[in-house]
Amino acid sequence: MTVGMNHATISRTAPRLSLGLTIVFLILLTLLHGLAPEFNTGHLISEYQLSDYGLLMSLAFCLLGANALLLALALTSRVVRGVERIGWWGLLIIGMAFFIAGIFPPVQAPVLIGYLHGISGLVVIFGAPIAFTLISRSFARSNALPLLSRCPQWATLMAWCGLWLFLASLIIASLLGQMDSPLPLYVGLANRLMIVTYCIWFITAAWQLIRSPPTCF
């Protein structure tokens, strides 16, 4: 009985906390656009960590990491199939990568710190849409709320579009020889759009878990 109550409490609480943390992340990112305008154009969002308000960006990354871990916690008893389980582990790795990115800023020296930030960034950028795709299969199996179950699939598609748009901007900048800092405006905008699409998936998944009964999966 106690274990069942604990699972029920986690199923109710974790998605709500996850939803709140994602919204706070977006608020902090918006604030940084006003507090550190010199990093708005030609810079990736992680470079806000190099501004006078860098701690806010570090905090924002850590909040997004906690958000991913909370979603994974809420999905523990719901994601049971093999492929979905891989996505669940991917969500854990993405959460840890966000924490690493928050702790280690994108500095050039010492080299190890910049290396850790770069690797964690790559894990998030490329790993998130894959994990989203695998996990969204569990939402698609929902029979109780079929219309609601399609929302994570659309959010997943948006995340993939965000990734490919960012990659396309980097390819164009590379072909035009514009990869030196500061980067072109369109690269910075594509980077911000990508992270927003990832946040949309987090919000959609959390809302799905809040609205769906535990036995719906």
Backbone bond lengths (Angstrom), bond angles and torsions (degrees), N, CA, C in turn:
res aa  C-N    CA-C-N  psi(-1)  N-CA   C-N-CA  omega(-1)  CA-C   N-CA-C  phi
1 M - - - 1.466 - - 1.524 110.47 -
2 T 1.347 116.70 -45.92 1.459 120.97 -178.83 1.519 111.09 -63.61
3 V 1.354 116.05 -42.35 1.461 120.07 178.99 1.517 110.34 -62.61
4 G 1.338 116.62 -42.53 1.454 120.36 179.30 1.521 111.65 -62.59
5 M 1.346 115.65 -41.00 1.456 119.67 178.47 1.516 110.72 -65.56
6 N 1.342 117.53 -38.21 1.465 120.83 178.81 1.523 110.51 -63.85
7 H 1.328 116.42 -43.92 1.465 120.26 178.44 1.528 110.92 -62.04
8 A 1.333 115.96 -41.30 1.461 119.91 179.66 1.521 110.65 -64.88
9 T 1.338 116.63 -40.29 1.462 120.94 179.32 1.516 111.14 -64.42
10 I 1.327 115.94 -43.19 1.459 120.37 178.36 1.524 110.74 -63.38
11 S 1.335 116.03 -41.96 1.465 120.47 -179.37 1.516 111.81 -62.38
12 R 1.335 116.42 -30.61 1.463 119.63 179.62 1.526 112.03 -86.07
13 T 1.324 116.77 -39.11 1.465 120.87 -170.70 1.524 113.04 -84.22
14 A 1.326 117.83 -46.05 1.466 121.26 -174.41 1.524 113.45 -57.81
15 P 1.346 119.60 -46.08 1.471 118.85 179.19 1.529 112.54 -62.96
16 R 1.322 117.07 -36.32 1.460 120.21 179.70 1.525 110.82 -66.15
17 L 1.322 116.17 -43.23 1.463 119.76 176.51 1.522 110.52 -63.35
18 S 1.329 116.28 -41.68 1.460 121.24 178.85 1.519 110.91 -59.83
19 L 1.320 116.24 -45.94 1.465 120.88 179.06 1.523 110.94 -60.03
20 G 1.336 116.25 -44.61 1.454 120.40 179.79 1.519 112.92 -63.65
21 L 1.336 117.44 -41.47 1.460 120.90 -179.16 1.525 112.04 -66.35
22 T 1.331 116.53 -37.39 1.465 119.31 178.13 1.527 110.83 -65.04
23 I 1.316 116.23 -40.77 1.463 119.94 178.22 1.523 110.43 -64.94
24 V 1.322 117.21 -41.53 1.471 120.30 177.74 1.529 110.42 -62.27
25 F 1.338 117.03 -39.93 1.462 120.23 177.03 1.525 110.38 -57.29
26 L 1.326 117.14 -47.79 1.461 120.84 -179.27 1.528 111.36 -63.74
27 I 1.327 117.02 -35.67 1.466 120.72 177.15 1.523 110.44 -65.63
28 L 1.331 117.09 -45.27 1.465 120.80 179.34 1.523 111.07 -62.85
29 L 1.332 116.69 -41.62 1.462 120.36 178.95 1.527 110.60 -62.90
30 T 1.317 116.00 -39.87 1.468 119.83 177.28 1.519 111.20 -65.29
31 L 1.329 116.58 -41.38 1.463 120.51 178.60 1.518 111.47 -61.72
32 L 1.322 116.71 -39.35 1.462 120.89 -178.70 1.518 111.70 -64.70
33 H 1.324 116.95 -29.05 1.462 119.53 176.57 1.523 110.82 -64.35
34 G 1.333 116.64 -29.36 1.455 119.99 177.34 1.513 113.37 -88.81
35 L 1.344 116.43 -33.09 1.465 120.51 -177.12 1.521 112.67 -79.82
36 A 1.327 117.36 -32.34 1.473 121.30 -177.49 1.522 109.51 -129.26
37 P 1.327 117.78 65.88 1.474 120.66 -176.02 1.522 113.56 -63.84
38 E 1.338 117.08 -20.98 1.459 119.42 179.77 1.522 112.33 -67.00
39 F 1.342 116.75 -14.66 1.462 120.83 178.78 1.529 111.76 -104.56
40 N 1.321 117.27 7.13 1.470 120.11 -177.45 1.522 112.44 -73.72
41 T 1.312 117.10 -36.35 1.466 121.04 -176.51 1.523 109.63 -113.82
42 G 1.317 115.27 135.90 1.457 120.05 176.69 1.511 114.73 76.76
43 H 1.322 117.75 13.59 1.464 120.94 -179.05 1.523 110.05 -137.50
44 L 1.338 116.26 149.06 1.456 122.08 173.45 1.522 108.81 -80.53
45 I 1.333 116.75 160.55 1.458 118.93 -174.46 1.528 111.82 -63.56
46 S 1.326 118.18 -29.35 1.466 119.93 -179.77 1.522 111.66 -64.28
47 E 1.326 117.06 -21.76 1.460 119.90 -179.16 1.521 112.40 -73.63
48 Y 1.329 117.77 -10.63 1.463 119.34 170.29 1.527 110.88 -61.09
49 Q 1.327 116.85 -22.89 1.459 120.41 177.27 1.525 112.00 -65.16
50 L 1.319 117.51 -17.82 1.461 121.64 -179.80 1.527 111.86 -91.60
51 S 1.328 116.99 -3.43 1.457 120.84 -179.32 1.531 110.01 -85.04
52 D 1.325 115.45 179.35 1.464 120.39 177.14 1.522 111.87 -66.47
53 Y 1.313 116.06 -17.08 1.464 121.40 -179.94 1.529 110.75 -111.04
54 G 1.319 114.78 30.09 1.458 120.34 -176.51 1.517 114.31 -58.60
55 L 1.342 117.05 -30.33 1.458 119.53 -179.66 1.521 111.91 -63.24
56 L 1.326 116.51 -29.96 1.467 119.56 178.05 1.528 111.07 -66.75
57 M 1.334 116.39 -40.74 1.462 119.52 178.35 1.521 110.63 -68.54
58 S 1.325 116.62 -38.67 1.463 120.22 176.70 1.518 110.15 -62.42
59 L 1.332 116.00 -43.52 1.459 120.28 177.70 1.526 110.65 -62.46
60 A 1.324 116.31 -41.26 1.466 120.64 -179.75 1.525 111.09 -60.38
61 F 1.335 117.14 -44.06 1.460 120.37 178.26 1.532 110.67 -62.25
62 C 1.331 116.91 -42.41 1.464 120.32 -179.69 1.527 111.11 -65.19
63 L 1.332 116.22 -36.70 1.469 119.38 176.57 1.520 111.14 -64.00
64 L 1.324 116.28 -40.10 1.462 119.34 178.61 1.529 110.48 -68.17
65 G 1.331 116.74 -32.71 1.457 120.13 175.19 1.519 111.42 -65.51
66 A 1.332 116.10 -44.47 1.468 120.13 177.25 1.516 110.60 -62.60
67 N 1.326 116.76 -36.96 1.456 121.83 177.49 1.529 111.29 -59.53
68 A 1.331 116.32 -46.50 1.468 120.27 -179.65 1.528 110.85 -63.99
69 L 1.327 117.01 -40.19 1.466 120.31 179.89 1.529 110.92 -67.78
70 L 1.331 117.26 -36.94 1.458 120.26 177.80 1.529 111.28 -65.99
71 L 1.321 116.37 -39.62 1.465 119.25 176.60 1.524 110.93 -63.20
72 A 1.331 115.75 -42.50 1.466 119.72 177.89 1.525 110.26 -61.06
73 L 1.334 116.48 -40.07 1.462 120.80 178.81 1.522 110.70 -63.00
74 A 1.314 116.29 -43.31 1.464 120.42 179.91 1.522 112.26 -66.53
75 L 1.327 116.30 -27.75 1.462 121.25 -177.37 1.524 113.16 -90.52
76 T 1.321 117.92 -1.88 1.464 121.40 -172.94 1.518 112.76 -53.34
77 S 1.316 117.35 -47.36 1.471 120.38 -176.60 1.514 112.87 -90.14
78 R 1.321 118.06 -2.71 1.462 121.26 -176.40 1.517 112.88 -101.67
79 V 1.336 116.29 -33.46 1.463 120.52 -178.94 1.522 108.06 -90.48
80 V 1.317 116.59 105.70 1.459 120.82 -171.41 1.526 113.14 -117.70
81 R 1.311 118.63 -22.70 1.459 120.67 -175.86 1.518 111.05 -82.93
82 G 1.336 115.38 160.39 1.458 120.72 -173.09 1.510 114.54 -57.71
83 V 1.338 117.13 -52.95 1.460 120.68 -177.62 1.517 110.51 -64.68
84 E 1.328 116.73 -41.17 1.453 120.33 179.30 1.526 110.97 -65.24
85 R 1.328 115.84 -33.75 1.458 120.39 178.98 1.523 110.48 -64.66
86 I 1.325 116.59 -37.32 1.464 120.58 176.15 1.527 109.75 -61.83
87 G 1.340 116.55 -42.16 1.447 120.47 176.81 1.513 112.01 -62.89
88 W 1.332 116.61 -36.82 1.466 121.36 177.55 1.518 110.92 -62.13
89 W 1.326 116.49 -45.70 1.467 120.15 176.72 1.524 110.33 -64.16
90 G 1.331 115.89 -36.50 1.459 119.44 177.12 1.511 111.72 -61.78
91 L 1.340 116.60 -37.22 1.458 120.51 178.11 1.524 110.99 -64.96
92 L 1.322 117.19 -38.42 1.465 120.74 175.55 1.530 110.94 -62.55
93 I 1.324 116.42 -44.35 1.468 120.53 -179.12 1.519 110.39 -64.59
94 I 1.328 116.95 -40.39 1.458 120.97 178.95 1.522 110.09 -63.18
95 G 1.337 116.46 -41.91 1.458 120.12 177.53 1.510 111.87 -58.95
96 M 1.333 117.08 -45.04 1.465 120.73 178.87 1.524 110.96 -66.46
97 A 1.336 116.44 -35.65 1.469 119.93 178.78 1.524 111.13 -64.40
98 F 1.333 117.00 -38.38 1.465 120.08 176.55 1.527 110.55 -62.41
99 F 1.327 116.81 -40.52 1.458 120.26 178.33 1.532 110.80 -62.90
100 I 1.318 116.51 -43.91 1.468 120.39 179.52 1.525 110.18 -62.39
101 A 1.337 116.78 -42.62 1.463 120.54 178.76 1.517 111.04 -62.98
102 G 1.338 116.72 -33.76 1.449 120.02 178.62 1.515 113.20 -73.53
103 I 1.315 116.22 -35.31 1.465 120.62 -177.97 1.524 111.64 -78.16
104 F 1.329 116.42 -37.72 1.462 120.95 -176.90 1.531 109.96 -111.07
105 P 1.326 118.10 109.87 1.473 121.20 -179.21 1.523 111.77 -73.96
106 P 1.340 117.34 165.10 1.476 120.86 -178.08 1.528 112.97 -81.26
107 V 1.328 115.41 64.13 1.466 120.06 179.33 1.519 109.91 -96.09
108 Q 1.327 116.01 157.74 1.474 120.58 179.69 1.522 112.32 -86.33
109 A 1.306 117.42 -23.71 1.462 120.75 179.35 1.540 108.62 -140.04
110 P 1.346 117.50 134.83 1.460 125.53 -4.42 1.532 112.12 -68.27
111 V 1.302 114.69 151.95 1.459 121.15 -172.89 1.519 112.00 -60.16
112 L 1.335 117.61 -36.26 1.468 121.05 -175.91 1.521 111.54 -60.84
113 I 1.345 117.23 -39.60 1.461 120.49 -178.80 1.526 110.21 -64.59
114 G 1.325 116.48 -48.28 1.462 119.69 177.69 1.515 112.02 -62.05
115 Y 1.328 116.49 -36.06 1.468 120.96 179.30 1.527 110.47 -64.67
116 L 1.336 116.69 -45.31 1.459 120.47 179.74 1.526 111.19 -63.10
117 H 1.322 116.12 -40.35 1.462 119.46 178.37 1.536 110.45 -64.75
118 G 1.321 116.25 -44.15 1.459 119.95 -178.84 1.515 112.61 -63.02
119 I 1.322 116.82 -43.54 1.470 120.33 179.79 1.524 110.58 -65.22
120 S 1.321 116.79 -43.95 1.466 119.59 179.76 1.526 110.63 -63.80
121 G 1.334 116.38 -37.28 1.459 119.87 177.21 1.517 112.15 -62.77
122 L 1.321 116.63 -42.03 1.466 120.31 178.41 1.525 111.33 -64.86
123 V 1.334 116.14 -38.18 1.467 120.07 178.55 1.524 110.32 -61.16
124 V 1.336 115.87 -44.68 1.464 119.91 -179.89 1.526 111.04 -66.73
125 I 1.328 116.40 -49.28 1.464 120.81 -174.11 1.526 111.78 -60.28
126 F 1.333 116.54 -48.02 1.462 119.88 -176.01 1.523 113.14 -90.79
127 G 1.327 116.99 -28.77 1.457 119.83 -175.84 1.511 114.58 -80.69
128 A 1.349 116.19 -32.42 1.464 119.16 -174.88 1.532 113.13 -59.72
129 P 1.340 120.30 -51.66 1.472 118.26 -179.25 1.523 113.19 -60.81
130 I 1.339 116.59 -33.20 1.468 119.42 178.46 1.521 110.26 -66.02
131 A 1.346 116.69 -48.13 1.463 120.63 178.51 1.518 110.82 -62.34
132 F 1.334 117.12 -40.85 1.465 120.53 178.64 1.529 110.84 -59.42
133 T 1.328 115.95 -42.69 1.461 120.67 -178.48 1.524 111.39 -62.70
134 L 1.322 115.98 -45.36 1.460 120.33 -177.59 1.529 111.49 -67.85
135 I 1.337 116.22 -41.79 1.458 119.73 -178.40 1.523 111.40 -70.93
136 S 1.318 117.03 -34.43 1.473 120.34 -177.74 1.516 112.07 -61.68
137 R 1.324 117.32 -19.15 1.463 119.86 177.45 1.522 110.75 -62.50
138 S 1.339 116.13 -33.34 1.462 118.94 179.53 1.519 110.96 -68.35
139 F 1.333 116.87 -35.88 1.461 119.67 176.85 1.527 111.02 -68.49
140 A 1.334 115.31 -34.60 1.467 119.13 -179.37 1.522 111.66 -65.97
141 R 1.337 117.43 -21.14 1.456 120.55 179.79 1.520 112.71 -82.35
142 S 1.343 116.76 0.70 1.463 119.74 -179.23 1.533 109.91 -70.85
143 N 1.316 115.19 127.87 1.464 120.36 178.23 1.523 112.28 -102.33
144 A 1.319 116.66 -24.59 1.458 120.09 -175.65 1.524 111.96 -72.38
145 L 1.321 116.61 -36.72 1.462 120.96 -177.56 1.519 109.32 -129.58
146 P 1.347 117.86 72.43 1.460 120.82 -173.16 1.523 113.92 -62.15
147 L 1.339 118.06 -36.93 1.463 119.61 -179.66 1.524 110.63 -68.51
148 L 1.349 115.53 -42.77 1.456 120.10 179.49 1.521 111.28 -65.53
149 S 1.352 116.78 -32.84 1.456 120.25 -176.72 1.526 112.27 -68.00
150 R 1.338 117.71 -18.11 1.462 119.82 179.74 1.530 111.89 -80.49
151 C 1.316 116.91 -19.31 1.476 119.98 -176.55 1.526 112.75 -59.37
152 P 1.354 119.66 -46.07 1.465 118.44 177.69 1.520 113.22 -61.16
153 Q 1.329 117.46 -30.02 1.460 119.36 178.09 1.526 111.23 -67.23
154 W 1.338 116.37 -41.83 1.460 119.47 176.28 1.528 110.82 -66.72
155 A 1.336 116.51 -38.58 1.463 120.13 177.77 1.521 110.90 -64.64
156 T 1.335 116.42 -36.40 1.464 120.26 177.00 1.521 111.00 -64.40
157 L 1.327 116.30 -42.66 1.462 120.72 177.43 1.527 110.48 -60.98
158 M 1.326 117.07 -40.65 1.459 120.63 177.65 1.523 111.38 -62.33
159 A 1.346 116.55 -39.53 1.462 120.36 179.44 1.530 110.91 -63.43
160 W 1.334 116.08 -42.13 1.470 119.70 177.11 1.528 110.89 -63.19
161 C 1.330 116.36 -40.76 1.472 119.87 178.07 1.520 110.32 -63.36
162 G 1.335 116.27 -40.16 1.457 119.86 177.61 1.515 112.08 -61.85
163 L 1.343 116.48 -42.25 1.464 120.67 178.64 1.522 111.17 -63.47
164 W 1.329 116.80 -49.61 1.460 119.83 -176.29 1.524 111.94 -67.10
165 L 1.316 117.46 -32.70 1.461 119.87 175.94 1.521 111.07 -65.20
166 F 1.339 115.96 -41.39 1.469 120.07 178.15 1.527 110.87 -65.20
167 L 1.338 116.47 -44.37 1.460 119.76 178.76 1.522 111.04 -63.13
168 A 1.333 116.41 -39.65 1.467 120.04 178.73 1.522 110.59 -62.86
169 S 1.328 116.95 -39.38 1.466 119.96 179.27 1.525 111.18 -64.68
170 L 1.325 116.68 -37.63 1.463 120.46 177.95 1.525 111.23 -68.03
171 I 1.323 116.48 -39.92 1.466 120.50 179.48 1.531 110.15 -64.37
172 I 1.325 116.26 -44.44 1.464 120.01 179.12 1.527 110.73 -62.69
173 A 1.337 116.32 -44.95 1.463 119.95 179.28 1.524 111.07 -62.10
174 S 1.338 116.64 -37.37 1.461 120.58 178.80 1.525 111.16 -66.84
175 L 1.319 116.41 -43.71 1.469 120.47 -179.86 1.527 111.76 -64.84
176 L 1.335 115.92 -30.83 1.461 120.45 -179.51 1.524 112.43 -90.66
177 G 1.334 116.38 1.90 1.459 120.52 -179.98 1.517 113.12 66.82
178 Q 1.348 116.00 37.60 1.461 120.57 -176.71 1.526 112.06 -115.45
179 M 1.314 116.96 32.31 1.457 120.35 -176.83 1.527 113.65 -88.49
180 D 1.332 117.20 -1.15 1.457 119.55 177.14 1.530 109.55 -75.40
181 S 1.334 116.03 154.15 1.458 120.64 176.82 1.523 110.23 -79.44
182 P 1.335 119.43 135.55 1.471 125.95 -1.33 1.523 112.70 -76.70
183 L 1.310 114.55 150.52 1.455 120.82 179.69 1.526 110.07 -75.74
184 P 1.319 118.38 163.88 1.468 120.67 176.06 1.526 111.30 -60.02
185 L 1.312 116.24 153.93 1.458 121.75 -178.67 1.524 111.58 -57.17
186 Y 1.338 117.35 -40.00 1.465 119.94 -175.34 1.523 112.22 -66.59
187 V 1.335 117.57 -26.80 1.467 119.62 176.72 1.523 110.20 -69.29
188 G 1.339 115.75 -44.96 1.458 119.44 178.54 1.522 112.08 -62.48
189 L 1.318 116.62 -40.44 1.458 120.38 179.03 1.528 111.52 -66.20
190 A 1.337 116.41 -41.01 1.468 120.25 178.65 1.520 110.99 -64.92
191 N 1.328 116.91 -37.41 1.459 121.24 177.80 1.521 111.04 -63.18
192 R 1.326 116.61 -42.67 1.456 120.55 179.37 1.528 111.48 -68.64
193 L 1.324 116.41 -39.58 1.457 119.66 178.03 1.525 110.59 -63.61
194 M 1.320 116.95 -39.10 1.460 120.73 179.55 1.525 111.05 -60.09
195 I 1.338 117.23 -49.10 1.467 119.39 -177.70 1.519 110.52 -66.77
196 V 1.332 117.64 -31.06 1.464 120.28 176.81 1.532 110.18 -66.55
197 T 1.333 117.77 -40.69 1.472 119.73 178.02 1.527 110.86 -64.99
198 Y 1.331 117.42 -34.83 1.466 120.05 175.81 1.529 109.72 -64.64
199 C 1.336 115.99 -41.21 1.459 119.79 179.01 1.525 110.95 -65.49
200 I 1.325 116.74 -36.33 1.467 120.11 176.73 1.516 110.01 -60.10
201 W 1.346 117.10 -39.69 1.468 119.24 178.32 1.519 110.04 -65.23
202 F 1.329 117.37 -44.55 1.467 120.48 179.27 1.535 110.59 -58.95
203 I 1.322 116.58 -44.86 1.461 120.51 -179.87 1.521 110.93 -64.31
204 T 1.334 116.49 -43.04 1.464 120.75 -179.20 1.519 111.09 -64.97
205 A 1.328 116.91 -43.06 1.464 120.27 179.86 1.524 110.75 -65.07
206 A 1.323 116.89 -42.99 1.464 120.17 178.99 1.530 110.51 -62.81
207 W 1.328 117.12 -43.15 1.454 120.93 179.72 1.529 111.19 -64.85
208 Q 1.327 116.06 -37.78 1.466 120.37 176.86 1.526 110.03 -60.79
209 L 1.324 116.76 -44.23 1.466 120.81 -179.01 1.524 111.24 -68.09
210 I 1.324 117.08 -34.62 1.458 120.68 179.25 1.531 110.60 -67.40
211 R 1.331 115.75 -41.23 1.473 120.73 -174.79 1.530 113.25 -82.73
212 S 1.327 117.57 -23.29 1.461 120.23 -173.90 1.511 110.56 -92.92
213 P 1.316 118.68 138.19 1.468 121.53 174.09 1.514 110.46 -67.70
214 P 1.339 119.61 149.65 1.455 122.81 -178.40 1.520 114.15 -55.12
215 T 1.311 118.30 -30.25 1.462 120.99 -176.76 1.519 112.22 -87.02
216 C 1.346 116.51 7.27 1.464 120.14 -174.66 1.515 111.38 -77.26
217 F 1.324 119.72 -13.36 1.466 122.64 -174.18 1.505 109.80 -108.61
